[in-house]
Amino acid sequence: MTNERVKSVGSFAMRILGVVAVVVGVLAIVSSLVQGNLVGVVLGAIFLAGGVVLLKRSGPRTTPRPRSTH
């Protein structure tokens, strides 16, 4: 079984990879549209979809953060 710290580190890594994939996908789509490259648009869409999936899978925290007691 994994503890909460491992889950939060994995979730954080998935969010970083998801954001990077979305940015790369958008940039690839825009640059390929300017050049008229259909293959680049398709690859950009794949990166974009993969990034969205990673961001959705990372999800919100399952347990709320503890509140400060002072």
Beta strands, then each sheet from edge to edge (+ up, - down):
end
